[in-house]
Amino acid sequence: MDHLGLIVNAYDSRRGKLVKENKDQWEKSSSPPVLAVIGDLKEGREAADGEIPLLEYAPDSEHAQAMRDLAKELAV
């Protein structure tokens, strides 16, 4: 099965040089491509802690919008 691409999830550049360098290397690579970089946002952590789907917990959040955008891209 071919890979569609990578999704960098829970990304926070403040976690150190290695985290940022890995993301930069993945983005430079052409195979598989980076489809999305989704930040480590409060709503995502809270939804996971409460075992509630993100789109139900915080449907208007930046994190939820990033997930919707990714779903649209993959559906094409």
Secondary structure, 3 states (H helix, E strand, C coil): CCCCCEEEEEECHHHCHHHHHHHHHHHHCCCCCEEEEEECCHHHHHHHHCCCCHHHHCCCCHHHHHHHHHHHHHHC
